[in-house]
Amino acid sequence: MMAFYVILVFLLHVANGDTQNGSCKDMLQGYLTGQLSSALGVYQVEALRREFKSFTDVMEESMKKFQQAVNASLQDEGVRNRMVEYTRWGKRTCPSNAVLVYSGFVGGSYYTHSGAAVDPLCLPRDPEWGMYVDGNNGNRAYVYGAEYETHDFNKGPFTSLIHHDVPCAVCLVKNRSVVKIFPARKTCFEGWTLEYQGYLMTGYHGHAAGTTYKCVDENPDTLHGGHADKNGYLFFFVEGRCGSLKCPPYVEGRELVCAVCSKK
């Protein structure tokens, strides 16, 4: 009965990974050798010692593989539980691998305002309100709609896009930990997954308002009834200008593409 408890203690130490110095194994081998040496000859005891060592080595290797499998499973579960969101500029829908959180329209500061907010917003179609005071008040910041400014770019779906209002979609993608815009790329780097591709767009270089670069989908949608030239937050194509920008690989006056990519 005592031998059973000693073996049980040893197996628990193996399961906890506490067998690096071999002290537990040596203790058990010594105990069994002492118990058996009085009843068996030297050769039989040595044979049992070798069998025991083989058995414990197999147990240690099995437990190591089991621990590795558990760790890998936990890592996979962690990846499966990750989700990230991003805005798809210029589209009302999300790619097939993503969940639509909401579809809206782009809003932002007016292009001539020197105190403008830099980032555009994806405004939902069903706004809610808190406390408010109706009427124009000069002591406020403003948010306007957004328009495509696709001057002199008579290519594909952009041919008749000028002055149309810009939609957007907020998308949620599962099993990902990060989403990033890659400028001047139509494809993702190794290890990344393409969400969508398009053209790099931002505000006009001569306007007072600051803006940020956004990746507008290569097959842009428009908002129904929104094609009057009312300005607001404006989206212009981005082209390269050689000098401090290295040409090649870049080309003077060529519009830049972009890709939105995600990674586990």
C-alpha positions in Angstrom: 0.0 0.0 0.0 2.9 2.4 0.8 4.4 1.8 -2.6 1.2 2.8 -4.2 1.1 6.2 -2.4 4.8 6.8 -3.3 4.1 6.2 -7.0 1.0 8.4 -6.9 3.0 11.3 -5.4 5.6 10.8 -8.2 3.0 10.9 -10.9 1.6 14.1 -9.5 5.0 15.7 -9.6 5.4 14.6 -13.3 2.0 16.3 -14.1 3.2 19.5 -12.5 6.5 19.5 -14.5 8.6 19.2 -11.3 10.9 16.4 -12.6 13.8 18.4 -14.1 16.4 17.4 -11.6 15.2 13.8 -11.4 15.1 13.9 -7.6 11.6 12.5 -7.3 12.4 9.7 -9.8 15.6 8.8 -7.9 13.7 8.7 -4.6 11.1 6.3 -5.9 13.7 4.1 -7.6 15.7 4.0 -4.3 12.6 3.1 -2.4 11.6 0.2 -4.7 15.1 -1.1 -4.8 15.3 -1.2 -1.1 11.9 -3.0 -0.8 12.8 -5.6 -3.5 16.4 -6.2 -2.9 15.7 -8.5 0.1 13.4 -10.7 -2.0 15.1 -10.6 -5.4 18.6 -11.1 -6.7 20.8 -8.3 -8.0 20.1 -9.1 -11.6 16.3 -9.0 -11.1 16.5 -5.7 -9.3 18.7 -4.1 -12.0 16.2 -5.3 -14.7 13.3 -3.8 -12.7 15.3 -0.5 -12.4 15.7 -0.3 -16.1 12.0 -1.1 -16.7 11.0 1.6 -14.2 13.3 4.2 -15.8 11.8 3.4 -19.2 8.3 3.7 -17.8 8.9 7.1 -16.1 10.6 8.5 -19.3 7.5 7.6 -21.3 5.3 9.2 -18.7 7.4 12.4 -18.7 7.3 12.6 -22.5 3.5 12.0 -22.6 2.9 14.7 -20.0 5.0 17.1 -21.9 3.1 16.5 -25.1 -0.2 16.8 -23.2 0.8 20.2 -21.7 1.9 21.4 -25.2 -1.5 20.4 -26.6 -3.3 22.2 -23.8 -1.3 25.4 -24.3 -2.0 25.3 -28.1 -5.7 24.8 -27.5 -5.8 27.7 -25.2 -4.0 29.9 -27.7 -6.5 28.9 -30.5 -9.4 29.6 -28.2 -7.9 33.1 -27.5 -7.7 33.8 -31.2 -11.3 32.6 -31.8 -12.5 35.0 -29.1 -10.8 38.1 -30.6 -12.7 40.6 -32.7 -11.7 43.9 -34.3 -13.8 46.6 -36.0 -12.9 48.9 -38.8 -14.7 51.5 -41.0 -15.1 50.7 -44.7 -15.1 54.1 -46.3 -17.2 54.6 -49.4 -19.4 51.5 -49.0 -22.7 50.8 -47.4 -22.0 47.1 -46.7 -19.2 45.0 -45.2 -17.1 42.2 -46.9 -18.6 38.7 -46.7 -16.2 37.7 -44.0 -17.2 40.6 -41.7 -20.4 41.4 -39.7 -22.1 44.8 -40.4 -22.4 46.8 -37.2 -24.2 49.6 -38.9 -24.3 51.4 -42.2 -24.1 55.2 -42.2 -22.8 58.3 -44.0 -19.5 60.1 -43.6 -19.5 63.4 -41.6 -16.7 65.8 -40.8 -15.6 69.4 -40.6 -16.0 71.9 -43.4 -13.0 72.0 -45.7 -12.3 75.8 -45.3 -12.5 75.9 -41.5 -9.0 76.4 -39.9 -10.2 74.9 -36.6 -11.6 71.8 -38.2 -11.5 68.4 -36.6 -9.1 66.2 -38.6 -10.8 62.8 -38.5 -14.1 62.1 -40.4 -16.9 60.2 -38.7 -19.1 57.3 -39.8 -22.4 58.7 -38.6 -25.3 56.2 -38.0 -28.6 56.6 -39.8 -30.6 56.5 -36.6 -29.1 59.1 -34.3 -30.1 59.5 -30.7 -30.2 62.7 -28.7 -29.4 63.9 -25.2 -30.2 67.4 -23.9 -30.1 70.0 -26.7 -30.8 73.6 -27.7 -32.0 73.8 -31.3 -30.8 76.6 -33.6 -27.5 77.7 -34.9 -25.0 78.7 -32.2 -21.6 80.2 -33.1 -20.0 78.7 -29.9 -20.0 75.2 -31.3 -18.0 72.9 -33.5 -19.8 71.7 -36.6 -20.2 68.5 -38.5 -21.1 68.4 -42.2 -21.6 65.7 -44.7 -18.8 64.5 -47.1 -18.4 64.4 -50.9 -16.2 62.7 -53.4 -14.0 65.2 -55.3 -12.9 62.9 -58.2 -11.9 65.7 -60.6 -10.1 64.6 -63.8 -10.2 60.9 -62.9 -12.5 59.3 -65.5 -11.8 55.7 -64.6 -14.3 53.0 -63.9 -16.8 53.7 -61.2 -15.2 57.0 -60.4 -16.3 58.6 -63.7 -19.6 59.9 -62.5 -18.8 60.1 -58.8 -17.9 63.7 -58.3 -19.9 65.7 -55.7 -21.8 62.6 -54.6 -22.2 62.1 -50.9 -20.0 59.4 -49.2 -21.5 56.4 -47.3 -19.6 54.2 -44.8 -20.0 50.9 -43.0 -18.7 49.9 -39.6 -17.6 46.2 -39.8 -16.7 43.6 -37.2 -14.3 40.8 -38.2 -13.9 37.8 -35.9 -10.7 35.8 -35.2 -8.5 38.8 -35.8 -6.5 41.0 -33.4 -5.5 43.9 -35.6 -6.6 45.8 -38.7 -4.3 48.1 -40.6 -4.3 50.3 -43.8 -1.4 49.6 -46.1 -0.9 52.6 -48.5 0.4 52.0 -52.0 -0.7 48.3 -51.8 -3.5 46.4 -53.5 -2.5 43.1 -51.7 -1.6 42.3 -48.1 1.8 41.3 -46.9 2.4 37.6 -45.9 0.4 36.6 -42.9 -2.3 39.2 -43.4 -5.8 38.8 -44.8 -7.4 41.3 -47.2 -10.6 43.0 -46.0 -10.9 45.4 -48.9 -8.8 47.5 -51.3 -9.3 50.9 -52.8 -7.7 54.3 -53.3 -6.0 56.5 -50.8 -8.0 59.8 -50.4 -7.8 62.8 -48.2 -8.4 66.6 -48.2 -7.1 69.0 -50.8 -3.6 70.3 -50.1 -4.6 74.0 -50.5 -7.6 73.9 -48.1 -7.4 75.2 -44.5 -8.9 72.2 -42.8 -6.6 69.4 -41.7 -7.6 65.9 -42.8 -6.4 62.3 -42.6 -5.6 59.7 -45.2 -8.4 57.1 -45.6 -8.7 54.1 -47.8 -11.9 54.5 -50.0 -13.3 51.3 -51.5 -12.3 50.7 -55.2 -16.0 50.2 -56.0 -17.6 53.1 -54.1 -21.3 53.5 -53.3 -23.2 56.8 -53.1 -26.0 58.0 -51.0 -29.4 58.3 -52.6 -30.2 61.9 -53.6 -26.8 63.2 -52.5 -25.2 64.6 -55.7 -25.5 68.3 -55.2 -22.2 70.3 -54.8 -22.7 71.3 -51.1 -19.1 70.6 -50.0 -18.3 69.7 -46.4 -15.7 67.1 -45.7 -14.0 66.4 -49.1 -12.3 63.3 -50.4 -9.6 63.9 -53.1 -7.3 61.3 -54.6 -3.7 61.2 -53.4 -0.8 61.3 -55.9 2.9 61.0 -55.5 5.3 64.0 -55.8 8.9 63.1 -56.3 11.8 64.7 -54.4 12.0 63.5 -50.8 9.6 60.8 -52.0 11.7 58.2 -53.7 11.0 57.8 -57.5 11.3 55.0 -58.4 9.6 53.1 -57.0 7.0 55.8 -56.8 5.9 57.8 -59.9 5.4 61.5 -60.2 1.6 62.3 -60.4 0.4 58.7 -60.1 -2.6 58.1 -57.8 -2.0 55.8 -54.8 -4.0 52.7 -54.0 -4.4 51.1 -50.6 -5.4 47.9 -48.9 -7.1 47.3 -45.5 -5.7 44.1 -44.0 -6.3 42.1 -40.8 -4.2 39.7 -38.9 -4.9 37.0 -36.3 
